[in-house]
């Protein structure tokens, strides 16, 4: 996937020795630079005797617990492709006016 790609990734932040906050998201990119991420889902993983147990957080739990501010994606990773397209449209419009 040299020119474009898509997939699903996770970003993790350790809460303590037995818990971790997980942000899962889908993405699409062009040339690895222009990316748009969507479908953000938060989960909490807890270490048990049988391994890691993961529980998805509801939107109310995300807001109440501050998960969205503790673990988030950079604005360029979320909207870089859209910003790039908007910049091309603006430049093309300005070029056609003159």
Sine and cosine of phi, psi and omega as CSV:
sin_phi,cos_phi,sin_psi,cos_psi,sin_omega,cos_omega
0.00,0.00,0.94,0.33,-0.04,-1.00
-0.96,0.27,-0.68,0.73,-0.11,-0.99
-1.00,-0.05,-0.54,0.84,0.01,-1.00
-0.48,-0.87,0.31,-0.95,0.01,-1.00
-0.27,-0.96,0.21,-0.98,0.02,-1.00
-0.45,-0.89,0.23,-0.97,0.03,-1.00
0.25,-0.97,-0.33,-0.94,-0.01,-1.00
-0.70,-0.71,0.72,-0.69,0.00,-1.00
-0.76,-0.65,0.28,-0.96,0.08,-1.00
-0.82,-0.57,0.55,-0.83,0.12,-0.99
-0.81,-0.58,0.74,-0.67,-0.14,-0.99
-0.84,-0.54,0.60,-0.80,0.11,-0.99
-0.73,-0.68,0.81,-0.59,-0.01,-1.00
-0.96,0.29,0.80,-0.61,0.06,-1.00
-1.00,0.04,-0.79,0.62,0.11,-0.99
-0.48,-0.88,-0.24,-0.97,-0.07,-1.00
-0.92,0.40,-0.39,0.92,-0.07,-1.00
-0.91,-0.41,-0.04,1.00,-0.03,-1.00
-0.68,-0.73,0.51,-0.86,0.05,-1.00
-0.63,-0.78,0.57,-0.82,0.07,-1.00
-0.99,-0.13,0.75,-0.67,-0.07,-1.00
-0.86,-0.51,0.76,-0.65,0.12,-0.99
-0.93,-0.37,0.90,-0.44,0.04,-1.00
-0.96,-0.27,0.65,-0.76,-0.01,-1.00
-0.48,-0.88,0.44,-0.90,0.12,-0.99
-0.99,-0.11,0.45,-0.89,0.00,-1.00
-0.53,-0.85,0.34,-0.94,0.14,-0.99
-0.67,-0.74,0.68,-0.73,-0.01,-1.00
-0.66,-0.75,0.41,-0.91,0.16,-0.99
-0.87,-0.49,0.83,-0.56,0.03,-1.00
0.81,0.58,0.50,0.86,0.02,-1.00
0.86,0.51,-0.09,1.00,-0.06,-1.00
-0.98,-0.18,-0.70,0.71,-0.03,-1.00
-0.99,-0.12,0.95,-0.32,-0.11,-0.99
-0.79,-0.62,0.54,-0.84,0.16,-0.99
-0.77,-0.63,0.77,-0.64,-0.01,-1.00
-0.92,-0.40,0.62,-0.79,-0.03,-1.00
-0.50,-0.87,0.21,-0.98,0.02,-1.00
0.94,0.35,0.69,0.72,-0.01,-1.00
-0.94,0.35,0.79,-0.62,0.02,-1.00
-0.73,-0.68,0.72,-0.69,0.04,-1.00
-0.97,-0.23,0.61,-0.79,0.06,-1.00
-0.65,-0.76,0.35,-0.94,0.12,-0.99
-0.87,-0.49,0.76,-0.65,0.01,-1.00
-0.95,-0.32,0.75,-0.66,-0.02,-1.00
-0.86,-0.52,0.73,-0.69,0.02,-1.00
-0.98,0.19,0.85,-0.53,0.04,-1.00
-0.89,-0.45,0.01,-1.00,0.04,-1.00
-0.91,0.41,-0.43,0.90,-0.02,-1.00
-1.00,-0.09,0.02,1.00,-0.02,-1.00
0.82,-0.58,-0.40,-0.92,-0.03,-1.00
-1.00,0.02,0.75,-0.66,0.09,-1.00
-0.94,-0.35,0.79,-0.61,-0.06,-1.00
-0.93,-0.37,0.70,-0.71,0.05,-1.00
-0.77,-0.64,0.79,-0.61,0.01,-1.00
-0.96,0.28,0.66,-0.75,0.00,-1.00
-1.00,-0.03,0.66,-0.75,0.06,-1.00
-0.97,0.23,0.34,-0.94,0.04,-1.00
-0.83,0.56,-0.58,0.82,0.03,-1.00
-0.92,0.40,-0.63,0.78,0.03,-1.00
-0.93,0.36,-0.57,0.82,0.03,-1.00
-0.90,0.44,-0.71,0.70,0.00,-1.00
-0.93,0.37,-0.69,0.73,-0.05,-1.00
-0.93,0.37,-0.60,0.80,-0.03,-1.00
-1.00,0.05,-0.17,0.99,-0.02,-1.00
0.97,0.25,0.38,0.92,-0.03,-1.00
-0.90,0.44,-0.58,0.82,-0.04,-1.00
-0.92,0.39,-0.47,0.88,0.05,-1.00
-1.00,0.00,-0.45,0.89,0.00,-1.00
-0.97,0.25,-0.60,0.80,-0.04,-1.00
-0.67,-0.75,0.92,-0.39,-0.04,-1.00
-0.57,-0.82,0.14,-0.99,0.07,-1.00
-0.99,-0.14,0.52,-0.85,0.09,-1.00
-0.89,0.45,0.55,-0.83,-0.06,-1.00
-0.86,0.51,-0.53,0.85,-0.01,-1.00
-0.93,0.36,-0.58,0.81,0.04,-1.00
-0.93,0.36,-0.52,0.85,-0.02,-1.00
-0.99,0.15,-0.65,0.76,-0.19,-0.98
-0.79,-0.61,0.21,0.98,-0.08,-1.00
-0.86,0.52,-0.65,0.76,0.01,-1.00
-0.92,0.40,-0.67,0.74,0.01,-1.00
-0.91,0.41,-0.63,0.77,0.04,-1.00
-0.91,0.41,-0.65,0.76,0.03,-1.00
-0.90,0.44,-0.67,0.74,0.04,-1.00
-0.91,0.42,-0.68,0.73,0.02,-1.00
-0.88,0.47,-0.64,0.77,0.02,-1.00
-0.90,0.43,-0.65,0.76,0.03,-1.00
-0.90,0.43,-0.66,0.75,0.02,-1.00
-0.90,0.45,-0.69,0.72,0.01,-1.00
-0.90,0.43,-0.71,0.71,0.00,-1.00
-0.90,0.43,-0.67,0.75,0.02,-1.00
-0.91,0.42,-0.63,0.78,0.03,-1.00
-0.91,0.42,-0.70,0.71,0.02,-1.00
-0.91,0.42,-0.59,0.81,0.00,-1.00
-0.94,0.35,-0.56,0.83,-0.02,-1.00
-0.98,0.21,-0.38,0.92,0.02,-1.00
-0.95,0.30,-0.64,0.77,-0.06,-1.00
-1.00,0.09,0.00,0.00,0.00,0.00
